[in-house]
Amino acid sequence: MLSDILSQIIGLTATIIMKQNFSSKFTYGFTRAEVTGAFINSVFQISIGLFMSIQSIESFFELEEVKDPLFLLAVSGGGLVVNIIGMIILQEYSCIKKVNKKINSLNKKEEGKSEKSEIELKEIKIQEKPQQELTQVEDLSSVRRIHGTKRMLVTPTLPNEKESTIGPQNIEENKNTSTKKKNINIKGVFIHVFGDALGSVATMFVALCVYFINGHWKYYLDPVSSLVVSLVMMITGLPLLYSCIRIVMQVVPKRFDLEKIRESILEHPDVVGVHDLHIWQLNNKIGVATLKVELNEKIISQGSVSDDIRKILNNNDIQLTTIECINSIPKRTPSSRECFF
């Protein structure tokens, strides 16, 4: 029961930290706080399972008689009820988060309609300006929205310019965020509650066997059940720990096919090559990609190409992208004099 309380405190702390605003030092925000919480809970779960397994093995050689099985049955039954309530609360929390996301997405769609009309009016005003004021503007894809305001900034699209969509606002606003994956922090708390509930069931089983069955061999059921529960706890904790390590080590997530994404980008008519393609994830839901794209030497607008590439990445469940566009250097044919020498 104490382990459940500690795991819930860790999970709650990680959830509170995760909701903090981003800063100049934490440019991605505190999204990975949930990964940290899940990592701590998974290590905690495995440690408890390992400790229980050692104690269970020792109990085979030093059997202890259960003197009051009915009292043990009542205590473990009460613990099971508490654990079931805890698991229901965690499930309800996940459902409430999904409903809130749907409501927020609907609200943002309504806001987007009004903002879109405002942007179109601003674009018309930009087009009506004198030509000399827009000599550096390649196209309207260079128009960027400043975060936190409704002003528009017109900037030239320069060669080798890095165009980034990385920002805390994109994490929540992106429509392609995977909703099938559960919060990894809540999963860490859930496996603790599940492990404790399994321990309560095993204790109730042992108490009933001791009460109704005669024979000295019945006392072996206690270390056997404890060993089974400890193994289950370690088995449920290891995959979560493995997932956290993969996220921290920035391993390419299993749901992404790096070569397939590269081929999809190369299918664009204006893309000549894709270099330094890196894909990782902030947590188990938010994908991140950085890449350099070599464009056709005759390309006029880099902005439209980067937007197309960004759509390809978004369709592959990658929410945050940094794209560096590089103009392809034309191959120079050697002159007759160079060929002679």
C-alpha positions as CSV (number, residue, x, y, z in Angstrom):
1,M,0.0,0.0,0.0
2,L,2.9,2.3,0.8
3,S,4.4,1.7,-2.6
4,D,1.1,2.7,-4.2
5,I,1.0,6.0,-2.3
6,L,4.6,6.7,-3.3
7,S,4.0,5.9,-7.0
8,Q,0.9,8.1,-7.0
9,I,2.9,11.0,-5.5
10,I,5.6,10.6,-8.2
11,G,2.9,10.4,-10.9
12,L,1.1,13.5,-9.6
13,T,4.3,15.5,-9.3
14,A,5.2,14.6,-12.9
15,T,1.8,15.7,-14.1
16,I,2.0,19.0,-12.3
17,I,5.5,19.7,-13.6
18,M,4.4,18.7,-17.2
19,K,1.8,21.4,-17.2
20,Q,4.3,24.2,-16.5
21,N,4.9,26.8,-19.2
22,F,8.0,26.6,-21.4
23,S,10.9,29.0,-20.8
24,S,14.2,30.0,-22.6
25,K,16.0,27.2,-20.8
26,F,13.2,24.6,-21.4
27,T,12.3,25.3,-25.0
28,Y,10.4,22.1,-25.4
29,G,8.5,22.8,-22.1
30,F,8.3,20.0,-19.5
31,T,6.8,17.4,-21.7
32,R,9.4,14.8,-20.7
33,A,8.4,15.1,-17.0
34,E,5.9,12.3,-17.7
35,V,8.8,10.1,-19.1
36,T,10.8,10.9,-15.9
37,G,7.9,9.9,-13.7
38,A,7.4,6.7,-15.6
39,F,11.1,5.9,-15.5
40,I,11.2,6.3,-11.7
41,N,8.0,4.3,-11.2
42,S,9.2,1.5,-13.5
43,V,12.6,1.2,-11.6
44,F,10.7,1.3,-8.3
45,Q,8.4,-1.5,-9.5
46,I,11.3,-3.7,-10.6
47,S,13.1,-3.1,-7.4
48,I,10.1,-4.1,-5.3
49,G,9.6,-7.2,-7.4
50,L,13.3,-8.1,-7.1
51,F,13.1,-7.6,-3.3
52,M,10.0,-9.7,-3.0
53,S,11.5,-12.5,-5.1
54,I,14.5,-12.7,-2.8
55,Q,12.3,-12.8,0.3
56,S,10.1,-15.5,-1.3
57,I,13.1,-17.8,-2.1
58,E,14.3,-17.4,1.5
59,S,10.8,-18.3,2.8
60,F,11.1,-21.7,1.2
61,F,13.8,-22.6,3.7
62,E,12.2,-20.9,6.7
63,L,8.5,-21.5,6.5
64,E,6.2,-19.3,8.7
65,E,2.8,-20.5,9.8
66,V,-0.2,-18.2,9.2
67,K,-1.8,-17.9,12.6
68,D,-4.9,-15.8,11.8
69,P,-6.0,-16.4,8.1
70,L,-9.3,-14.7,8.6
71,F,-7.7,-11.4,9.7
72,L,-5.3,-11.7,6.8
73,L,-8.2,-12.3,4.4
74,A,-10.0,-9.2,5.7
75,V,-7.0,-6.9,5.4
76,S,-6.1,-8.2,1.9
77,G,-9.7,-7.8,0.8
78,G,-9.8,-4.2,2.0
79,G,-6.6,-3.6,0.1
80,L,-8.0,-5.1,-3.0
81,V,-11.1,-2.8,-2.9
82,V,-8.8,0.2,-2.5
83,N,-6.7,-0.9,-5.5
84,I,-9.7,-1.5,-7.7
85,I,-11.0,2.0,-6.9
86,G,-7.5,3.3,-7.8
87,M,-7.5,1.5,-11.1
88,I,-11.0,2.8,-11.9
89,I,-9.9,6.4,-11.1
90,L,-6.8,6.1,-13.4
91,Q,-9.0,4.8,-16.2
92,E,-11.5,7.6,-15.7
93,Y,-8.7,10.1,-15.7
94,S,-7.5,8.9,-19.1
95,C,-11.1,9.0,-20.5
96,I,-11.6,12.6,-19.2
97,K,-8.3,13.7,-20.9
98,K,-9.5,12.2,-24.2
99,V,-12.9,14.1,-23.9
100,N,-11.1,17.4,-23.1
101,K,-8.8,16.9,-26.1
102,K,-11.8,16.5,-28.4
103,I,-13.5,19.6,-26.9
104,N,-10.4,21.6,-27.3
105,S,-9.9,20.5,-30.9
106,L,-13.5,21.6,-31.7
107,N,-13.0,25.0,-30.0
108,K,-9.7,25.4,-31.9
109,K,-11.5,24.6,-35.2
110,E,-14.0,27.4,-34.5
111,E,-11.2,29.8,-33.6
112,G,-9.2,28.8,-36.7
113,K,-12.1,29.8,-39.0
114,S,-12.2,33.3,-37.6
115,E,-8.4,33.6,-37.7
116,K,-8.3,32.3,-41.3
117,S,-10.6,35.1,-42.5
118,E,-8.4,37.6,-40.7
119,I,-5.3,36.2,-42.2
120,E,-6.8,36.4,-45.7
121,L,-7.7,40.1,-45.2
122,K,-4.1,40.8,-44.1
123,E,-2.8,38.9,-47.2
124,I,-4.9,41.1,-49.4
125,K,-3.5,44.2,-47.7
126,I,0.0,42.9,-48.3
127,Q,-0.6,42.3,-52.0
128,E,-1.9,45.9,-52.3
129,K,1.3,47.4,-51.0
130,P,3.8,48.9,-53.5
131,Q,6.0,46.4,-55.3
132,Q,9.3,48.0,-54.0
133,E,8.3,47.1,-50.5
134,L,7.9,43.4,-51.3
135,T,11.0,42.9,-53.4
136,Q,12.4,40.3,-51.0
137,V,9.1,38.4,-50.6
138,E,9.2,35.2,-52.7
139,D,5.5,34.3,-52.0
140,L,2.8,34.4,-49.4
141,S,4.2,31.2,-47.9
142,S,6.9,33.4,-46.2
143,V,4.2,35.0,-44.1
144,R,4.5,33.7,-40.6
145,R,2.4,34.1,-37.6
146,I,4.0,35.4,-34.4
147,H,3.2,33.2,-31.4
148,G,1.1,35.0,-28.8
149,T,-0.1,37.7,-31.2
150,K,-2.3,38.1,-34.2
151,R,0.2,40.2,-36.2
152,M,1.8,39.0,-39.4
153,L,5.5,39.2,-40.2
154,V,6.7,39.2,-43.8
155,T,10.2,37.9,-44.1
156,P,12.2,36.8,-47.2
157,T,12.8,33.1,-47.8
158,L,16.6,33.0,-48.0
159,P,18.7,30.1,-49.3
160,N,19.7,27.6,-46.6
161,E,17.1,29.0,-44.3
162,K,16.0,26.8,-41.4
163,E,12.3,26.6,-41.1
164,S,11.1,25.2,-37.8
165,T,7.8,24.3,-36.4
166,I,9.2,23.4,-33.0
167,G,7.4,25.2,-30.3
168,P,5.2,24.4,-27.3
169,Q,2.1,25.5,-29.1
170,N,2.5,22.9,-31.8
171,I,2.6,20.0,-29.3
172,E,-1.1,20.6,-28.4
173,E,-2.4,22.1,-31.6
174,N,-1.3,19.4,-34.0
175,K,-4.2,17.4,-35.3
176,N,-2.2,14.3,-36.1
177,T,-1.2,13.6,-32.5
178,S,-1.7,9.9,-31.8
179,T,-4.6,9.4,-29.4
180,K,-4.2,5.7,-29.2
181,K,-1.2,5.7,-26.9
182,K,-1.8,6.2,-23.2
183,N,0.1,8.6,-21.0
184,I,3.3,6.8,-20.1
185,N,3.3,8.5,-16.6
186,I,-0.2,7.2,-15.8
187,K,0.8,3.8,-17.1
188,G,3.7,3.8,-14.5
189,V,1.2,4.5,-11.7
190,F,-1.2,1.9,-13.0
191,I,1.3,-1.0,-13.0
192,H,2.0,-0.2,-9.3
193,V,-1.7,-0.3,-8.4
194,F,-2.1,-3.5,-10.5
195,G,0.8,-5.2,-8.9
196,D,-0.5,-4.4,-5.4
197,A,-4.0,-5.6,-6.4
198,L,-2.4,-8.8,-7.7
199,G,-0.6,-9.2,-4.3
200,S,-3.9,-8.7,-2.5
201,V,-5.6,-11.5,-4.6
202,A,-2.6,-13.8,-3.9
203,T,-2.8,-13.1,-0.2
204,M,-6.6,-13.8,-0.1
205,F,-6.0,-17.1,-2.0
206,V,-3.3,-18.2,0.5
207,A,-5.5,-17.2,3.5
208,L,-8.4,-19.2,2.2
209,C,-6.2,-22.2,1.5
210,V,-4.7,-22.1,5.0
211,Y,-8.1,-21.9,6.5
212,F,-9.8,-24.7,4.6
213,I,-6.9,-27.1,3.8
214,N,-5.1,-29.3,6.3
215,G,-1.5,-30.4,6.0
216,H,1.9,-28.7,6.5
217,W,2.4,-28.3,2.7
218,K,-0.2,-25.5,2.6
219,Y,2.3,-23.1,4.1
220,Y,4.4,-23.4,0.9
221,L,1.6,-21.6,-1.0
222,D,2.7,-18.3,0.6
223,P,6.2,-18.1,-0.8
224,V,5.0,-19.6,-4.1
225,S,2.3,-17.0,-4.6
226,S,4.7,-14.2,-3.5
227,L,7.3,-15.4,-6.1
228,V,4.7,-15.4,-8.8
229,V,3.5,-11.9,-7.9
230,S,7.1,-10.6,-7.8
231,L,7.8,-12.0,-11.3
232,V,4.7,-10.5,-12.7
233,M,5.7,-7.1,-11.2
234,M,9.1,-7.3,-12.8
235,I,7.6,-8.4,-16.1
236,T,5.2,-5.5,-16.2
237,G,7.9,-3.0,-15.1
238,L,10.6,-4.0,-17.6
239,P,8.7,-3.0,-20.8
240,L,7.9,0.4,-19.4
241,L,11.6,0.9,-18.4
242,Y,12.6,-0.1,-21.9
243,S,10.2,2.4,-23.4
244,C,11.6,5.2,-21.2
245,I,15.2,4.3,-22.1
246,R,14.3,4.4,-25.8
247,I,12.8,7.8,-25.5
248,V,15.7,9.3,-23.5
249,M,18.3,7.7,-25.9
250,Q,16.4,9.3,-28.9
251,V,16.0,5.9,-30.6
252,V,13.8,6.0,-33.7
253,P,10.3,4.9,-32.5
254,K,9.0,1.6,-33.8
255,R,6.0,3.2,-35.4
256,F,8.2,5.1,-37.8
257,D,9.8,3.6,-40.9
258,L,12.8,5.9,-41.6
259,E,13.4,4.7,-45.1
260,K,9.8,4.9,-46.1
261,I,9.5,8.5,-44.9
262,R,12.7,9.3,-46.8
263,E,11.3,7.8,-50.0
264,S,8.0,9.8,-49.5
265,I,9.9,13.0,-49.3
266,L,12.1,12.1,-52.3
267,E,8.9,11.6,-54.4
268,H,8.4,15.4,-54.3
269,P,9.3,16.8,-57.7
270,D,11.4,19.6,-56.3
271,V,13.4,17.5,-53.9
272,V,16.8,16.2,-55.1
273,G,18.1,14.6,-51.9
274,V,17.4,14.1,-48.1
275,H,20.3,14.4,-45.7
276,D,20.7,14.1,-41.9
277,L,17.2,12.8,-41.3
278,H,16.7,12.2,-37.6
279,I,13.5,11.1,-35.9
280,W,12.9,10.7,-32.2
281,Q,10.1,11.4,-29.7
282,L,9.6,13.8,-26.8
283,N,7.3,11.2,-25.1
284,N,5.5,8.2,-26.3
285,K,3.1,10.3,-28.4
286,I,4.9,13.4,-29.8
287,G,7.3,12.7,-32.7
288,V,10.1,15.0,-33.7
289,A,12.1,15.2,-36.9
290,T,15.0,17.2,-38.2
291,L,16.3,17.0,-41.8
292,K,18.2,18.8,-44.6
293,V,16.4,18.8,-47.9
294,E,18.4,19.4,-51.1
295,L,16.1,21.2,-53.6
296,N,16.2,21.5,-57.4
297,E,18.4,24.3,-58.6
298,K,15.5,25.9,-60.5
299,I,13.2,26.1,-57.5
300,I,11.8,29.5,-56.9
301,S,9.9,29.1,-53.6
302,Q,11.4,27.1,-50.8
303,G,8.4,27.8,-48.5
304,S,5.9,25.8,-50.5
305,V,8.3,22.8,-50.7
306,S,8.9,22.9,-46.9
307,D,5.1,23.0,-46.3
308,D,4.6,20.0,-48.5
309,I,7.4,18.1,-46.6
310,R,5.9,19.1,-43.3
311,K,2.5,17.7,-44.4
312,I,4.2,14.4,-45.3
313,L,5.8,14.2,-41.9
314,N,2.5,15.2,-40.1
315,N,0.7,12.4,-42.0
316,N,3.4,10.0,-40.6
317,D,2.4,11.1,-37.0
318,I,5.4,13.5,-36.6
319,Q,4.2,16.7,-34.9
320,L,7.4,18.8,-34.5
321,T,9.6,19.3,-37.6
322,T,12.8,21.3,-38.4
323,I,13.5,21.5,-42.1
324,E,16.6,23.1,-43.6
325,C,16.3,23.8,-47.3
326,I,19.5,23.7,-49.4
327,N,19.7,24.7,-53.0
328,S,21.3,22.1,-55.2
329,I,24.6,23.3,-56.8
330,P,24.5,22.8,-60.6
331,K,27.2,20.6,-62.1
332,R,29.7,22.5,-64.1
333,T,30.8,21.0,-67.4
334,P,34.5,21.3,-67.9
335,S,35.7,23.5,-70.8
336,S,37.8,22.2,-73.7
337,R,40.9,23.8,-72.2
338,E,40.4,21.9,-68.9
339,C,39.8,18.7,-70.8
340,F,43.0,19.2,-72.7
341,F,45.1,19.6,-69.5
